[in-house]
Amino acid sequence: MGEAVGIIEVFGLATAFAAADAGCKAANVTIENFDKNKPANADALPVPLIVMIKFRGTISDVRAAVAAAKQRAEELAGVVATHEIASPEADTEKMLRLSGMDKV
């Protein structure tokens, strides 16, 4: 089991960069590769792309980072979901390494 992980999904890549920056400034965390999702109802969303940010660190730092990222994202295009995992299992760690950002 690895470090805690905080996950936040936001609308759009620009929002993701701003939220990631806010999270990293608010706590002692690192970020992993972004992930993306273009849902079937993309045309009905504020921005047709959902981006996932993954923060790593202690659970308290991850919570602070997610809170700051959420606040910033809500000022921009919006937040889809957030979640923290204090101690991810090995199989969860494998899934967290997946990223669709390099896929067309």
LOGU-292532 format. One record per residue (C-alpha): residue in three letters; x, y, z. Coordinates in steps of 0.001 Angstrom, whole numbers, padded with zeros to 6 digits, always signed. Layout:
N
ALAXYZ ...
//
This chain:
104
MET+000000+000000+000000 GLY+001248+003431-000923 GLU+000709+007044-000047 ALA-002764+008449+000337 VAL-004424+009627-002848 GLY-006904+012435-003371 ILE-008952+012435-006550 ILE-010857+015343-008013 GLU-012673+015376-011339 VAL-013247+018762-012959 PHE-014683+020144-016177 GLY-011950+020993-018692 LEU-008185+020953-018926 ALA-007670+024622-018042 THR-009700+024114-014859 ALA-007610+021016-014086 PHE-004352+022964-014330 ALA-005661+025768-012116 ALA-007065+023293-009555 ALA-003858+021239-009512 ASP-001823+024383-008946 ALA-004068+025448-006052 GLY-003854+021992-004473 CYS-000068+021848-004705 LYS+000258+025318-003186 ALA-002060+024429-000296 ALA-000339+021237+000855 ASN+002781+019104+000612 VAL+001570+016851-002218 THR+002653+015680-005629 ILE+000405+015184-008617 GLU+000304+012222-010946 ASN-000615+012250-014626 PHE-004039+013671-015335 ASP-006683+011353-016725 LYS-009562+012270-019009 ASN-013060+011154-019785 LYS-015390+012353-022512 PRO-018818+011163-021372 ALA-021634+010248-023731 ASN-023555+013393-022734 ALA-020534+015663-023345 ASP-022524+018211-025356 ALA-024809+018821-022359 LEU-021902+019569-019974 PRO-020375+022994-019216 VAL-017148+021747-020865 PRO-017197+018511-022912 LEU-014165+016975-021171 ILE-013808+015720-017602 VAL-010256+015677-016224 MET-009140+013771-013124 ILE-006361+015118-010907 LYS-004621+012736-008484 PHE-002778+014187-005486 ARG-000346+012045-003434 GLY+000913+012583+000104 THR-000199+012080+003682 ILE-003947+011868+004185 SER-004045+015289+005871 ASP-002084+016898+003029 VAL-004217+015142+000415 ARG-007408+016398+002084 ALA-006068+019959+002149 ALA-005021+019737-001504 VAL-008390+018384-002625 ALA-010227+021101-000677 ALA-008128+023874-002274 ALA-008445+022328-005729 LYS-012205+022001-005314 GLN-012558+025635-004278 ARG-010551+026811-007305 ALA-012364+024526-009762 GLU-015758+025705-008507 GLU-014687+029275-009356 LEU-014030+028150-012939 ALA-015907+025430-014863 GLY-016892+023222-011923 VAL-016326+019960-010059 VAL-017751+016551-010907 ALA-016570+014535-007876 THR-013906+014261-005171 HIS-012648+011384-003065 GLU-009716+010522-000807 ILE-008225+007078-000167 ALA-006002+006921+002916 SER-004236+003679+002031 PRO-004920+002305-001468 GLU-004697-001454-001993 ALA-002213-002830-004556 ASP-004902-003444-007188 THR-006245+000079-006702 GLU-002708+001407-007177 LYS-002559-000343-010567 MET-005781+001329-011665 LEU-004611+004733-010429 ARG-001624+004530-012806 LEU-003891+004325-015870 SER-004268+007491-017927 GLY-006200+008266-021067 MET-004413+011573-021682 ASP-002026+010017-024194 LYS-004862+008365-026131 VAL-006548+010049-029079 
//
